[in-house]
């Protein structure tokens, strides 16, 4: 035997402690400080900017559409009645053809204008008008108070409502007394 030496049996290194089924523990994540914004704040801010941009774009599109509509789409067609010519075919009641003309008016399509008509009678007998019509294309008459009596050697006034045609017009409107 040797002296001074002590023999130590060799053993295998110690096995690691038995596993509990969990991986090696990671160091804990420190809580977010107040100075750092949460990671979700960036996408929310982008979403808010996107919504604002969309709203502004829609408002601008509406405004531009209205401006373009006003500039390029014509308004309602106009009706320019240069004069209203009242006449009687075959000289009804002796009132003479093209008896009276009135100045015209301006309006829009499918509108109504009330017109006051005064007709003089230069005859010694009264005249009774039984119908008032028009031969002007697209125009119609209403609110007629018939029969309309015009005294001898006098005049009488009546009101007629004239409905404009459904399209633009420029010219004379004929009222025919019979």
C-alpha positions in Angstrom: 0.0 0.0 0.0 1.1 3.2 -0.5 1.3 5.6 2.2 0.0 9.0 2.1 -2.3 8.4 -0.7 -5.7 7.8 -0.1 -7.7 6.2 -2.8 -11.0 7.8 -3.6 -13.3 5.8 -5.7 -14.3 7.5 -8.9 -18.0 8.0 -9.2 -20.1 9.4 -11.9 -21.0 13.0 -11.7 -24.2 13.8 -10.0 -27.3 13.6 -12.1 -29.4 16.8 -12.5 -32.4 17.0 -10.3 -35.5 15.3 -11.6 -37.6 17.3 -14.0 -41.0 18.5 -12.9 -42.2 18.8 -16.5 -41.5 22.5 -16.9 -38.8 24.2 -18.9 -36.1 26.1 -17.4 -37.7 29.2 -15.8 -37.2 32.5 -17.6 -36.5 35.5 -15.7 -39.7 37.4 -14.9 -40.8 40.3 -17.2 -40.7 43.5 -15.4 -44.0 45.4 -15.5 -44.3 48.2 -18.1 -43.4 51.5 -16.8 -45.7 54.5 -17.2 -43.2 56.1 -19.6 -43.5 53.3 -22.1 -46.8 53.2 -24.1 -48.5 49.8 -24.3 -47.7 47.9 -27.4 -51.3 48.1 -28.6 -51.3 52.0 -28.6 -49.5 52.2 -31.9 -52.0 50.2 -34.0 -54.9 52.1 -32.3 -53.4 55.4 -33.2 -52.9 54.3 -36.8 -56.5 53.1 -36.9 -57.8 56.4 -35.6 -55.8 58.3 -38.2 -57.1 56.0 -40.9 -60.7 56.6 -39.8 -60.2 60.4 -39.7 -58.6 60.3 -43.2 -61.6 58.3 -44.5 -64.1 60.7 -43.0 -62.3 63.7 -44.4 -62.1 62.0 -47.9 -65.9 61.2 -47.9 -66.7 64.8 -46.8 -64.5 66.2 -49.6 -66.0 63.8 -52.1 -69.5 65.0 -51.2 -68.6 68.7 -51.3 -66.8 68.2 -54.7 -69.8 66.3 -56.0 -72.2 69.1 -55.0 -70.0 71.7 -56.6 -69.7 69.7 -59.8 -73.5 69.1 -59.9 -74.2 72.8 -59.6 -71.6 73.7 -62.3 -72.4 71.0 -64.9 -76.0 69.9 -64.4 -78.4 72.5 -65.7 -81.2 73.7 -63.5 -84.8 73.3 -64.4 -85.6 74.2 -67.9 -86.9 77.7 -68.3 -90.1 78.9 -69.9 -89.9 82.4 -71.5 -93.4 83.6 -72.6 -92.7 86.6 -74.7 -96.3 87.6 -74.9 -99.8 86.3 -74.3 -102.0 86.9 -77.3 -105.7 86.8 -76.8 -107.8 86.4 -79.9 -111.1 85.2 -81.1 -111.6 83.1 -84.2 -114.3 84.2 -86.6 -114.6 87.5 -84.7 -116.6 86.0 -81.8 -118.9 88.6 -80.3 -117.3 91.2 -82.7 -114.2 91.3 -80.5 -111.9 91.3 -83.5 -109.0 88.8 -84.1 -105.8 89.5 -82.1 -107.8 91.7 -79.9 -105.2 92.2 -77.1 -101.7 91.2 -76.3 -100.1 91.0 -72.9 -96.4 91.2 -72.0 -94.9 87.8 -71.2 -93.3 86.3 -68.1 -90.5 83.9 -67.2 -90.9 80.8 -65.2 -89.8 77.1 -65.0 -91.2 74.0 -66.6 -94.4 72.5 -65.0 -95.1 75.7 -63.0 -98.3 77.8 -62.8 -98.7 81.5 -63.5 -101.9 83.4 -62.7 -102.7 86.0 -65.4 -105.2 88.8 -65.3 -106.9 89.3 -68.6 -108.9 92.4 -69.4 -110.9 92.5 -72.6 -112.7 95.6 -73.9 -116.0 95.3 -75.8 -116.6 98.1 -78.3 -119.9 96.6 -79.4 -123.3 97.9 -78.5 -124.3 94.5 -77.1 -122.7 92.4 -74.4 -120.5 89.5 -75.2 -120.4 86.2 -73.5 -117.3 84.0 -73.7 -118.1 80.4 -73.2 -114.6 78.8 -73.6 -111.0 79.9 -73.2 -108.5 77.5 -74.7 -104.9 77.6 -75.9 -103.2 76.1 -78.9 -99.7 76.7 -77.6 -98.0 73.3 -77.4 -97.7 71.9 -73.8 -99.6 74.7 -72.1 -102.9 74.2 -70.3 -105.4 76.5 -68.6 -107.3 76.3 -65.3 -109.2 78.4 -62.9 -111.5 79.7 -65.6 -114.7 81.4 -64.5 -117.0 80.8 -67.4 -119.2 81.9 -68.9 -117.3 85.2 -68.9 -119.6 88.2 -69.6 -118.2 91.4 -71.2 -120.7 94.3 -71.0 -121.6 96.3 -74.0 -119.3 99.3 -74.6 -117.3 98.2 -71.6 -114.6 95.8 -70.5 -114.3 93.0 -68.0 -111.3 91.3 -66.3 -110.8 87.7 -65.5 -108.0 85.6 -64.1 -106.6 82.5 -65.8 -104.0 80.1 -64.5 -101.5 78.9 -67.1 -99.6 75.7 -66.5 -96.2 75.6 -68.3 -95.1 72.7 -70.4 -92.8 70.0 -69.2 -89.9 71.2 -71.4 -88.2 74.5 -72.2 -90.2 77.0 -74.2 -89.7 80.4 -75.7 -92.4 82.2 -77.7 -95.9 83.4 -77.5 -98.9 81.8 -75.8 -102.2 82.0 -77.5 -105.5 82.3 -75.5 -108.5 81.7 -77.7 -111.9 83.1 -76.6 -115.0 81.4 -78.1 
